Amino acid sequence: MEKNKVYLNGAYLPLCDAKISVLDRGFLFGDGVYEVIPCYKGDFFEFDAHIERLKNSLVGIKLDYARTTEQWRQLLEPLIDNTRNQYIYLHITRGVAAKRDHAFPKGITPTVFAMCNDIVTVKNRELGIKGVSLDDNRWHLCNLKSTALLANVLLKQQAMENNNSEAILIKDGYVTEGAASNLFALINGVLTTPPLTNDILPGITREVILKIAKANHIKVVEQEISMEALKKAEEIWLVSSTREILAVVELDGIKVAEGKVGQLWHTINTLFQNYKHQSNE
Ligand SMILES: Cc1ncc(COP(=O)(O)O)c(C=O)c1O
């Protein structure tokens, strides 16, 4: 497939030719869901888990679009350049309505869009990043990977305008996740991540880290983390498919522990890289 081709509603075409109607409910209401799936030199990473989450998101927004994992694989594979580390962005909206109306229109066809982009390698990963805690002002269905991301966008922007790489979101005194990542913290020697609730996205990277930690006898728990506990954490990480595992070395302008990437980060990051390579063999 030629470079820069995208998929839109059954066709593979150049990005500049991919057009949707202004009456698409994704455009009007953010009425859709999406996935971001890494693909390392032609091999999808945790493909089944990503598609499973997509199916849950579709059910969660009552969008009937049943496709098997294999059908998704066949649809997405032609977009990939197998010489590069990339990610697929897959986006499904409820479709184009005859007029703007909040209620679901009957008999419309969902819009399906997918594109592939290079994963930008995080520079100086070993130096860690700065994070800022902000009030989690999002809605109550953060477990769904909805395209309606305005709250996340504003939170991330606020973080970046103050020279932080990510917003760490706090709800009722407890950490939920990052604006575009899940959170782990090393608290009193125990690797801890908030449990799966409607307040967080069930991250695929989070799941892989839990699996790796357990397999390597690293003590890990899924437990609520108070802001007080976070402030005293020995390590804090933010994790996601495209940025993998990033250590937060400064929180709200104060050093996390020594202000350096911690020992457990090094261990888990190495195990994660090994897991990635093994699952691509
Ligand atoms: C709000 C939010 N939480 C968590 C994640 C991490 O999810 P994953 O590891 O599946 O990329 C993301 C990823 O973009 C996200 O947007």
The ligand as an SDF file (V2000), in Angstrom:
LIG
                    3D

 16 16  0  0  0  0  0  0  0  0999 V2000
   -7.3040    8.8060   29.6310 C   0  0  0  0  0  0  0  0  0  0  0  0
   -6.3540    7.7100   29.2980 C   0  0  0  0  0  0  0  0  0  0  0  0
   -6.0140    6.8210   30.2520 N   0  0  0  0  0  0  0  0  0  0  0  0
   -5.1530    5.8250   30.0030 C   0  0  0  0  0  0  0  0  0  0  0  0
   -4.5560    5.6870   28.7530 C   0  0  0  0  0  0  0  0  0  0  0  0
   -3.5720    4.5610   28.5160 C   0  0  0  0  0  0  0  0  0  0  0  0
   -4.1860    3.5350   27.7760 O   0  0  0  0  0  0  0  0  0  0  0  0
   -3.3490    2.5440   26.8660 P   0  0  0  0  0  0  0  0  0  0  0  0
   -2.2900    1.9610   27.7240 O   0  0  0  0  0  0  0  0  0  0  0  0
   -4.3360    1.5300   26.4130 O   0  0  0  0  0  0  0  0  0  0  0  0
   -2.7820    3.3560   25.7470 O   0  0  0  0  0  0  0  0  0  0  0  0
   -4.8870    6.5770   27.7340 C   0  0  0  0  0  0  0  0  0  0  0  0
   -4.2870    6.4310   26.4170 C   0  0  0  0  0  0  0  0  0  0  0  0
   -4.3810    7.2560   25.5640 O   0  0  0  0  0  0  0  0  0  0  0  0
   -5.8120    7.6160   28.0010 C   0  0  0  0  0  0  0  0  0  0  0  0
   -6.1590    8.4870   27.0560 O   0  0  0  0  0  0  0  0  0  0  0  0
  1  2  1  0
  2  3  1  0
  2 15  2  0
  3  4  2  0
  4  5  1  0
  5  6  1  0
  5 12  2  0
  6  7  1  0
  7  8  1  0
  8  9  2  0
  8 10  1  0
  8 11  1  0
 12 13  1  0
 12 15  1  0
 13 14  2  0
 15 16  1  0
M  END
$$$$
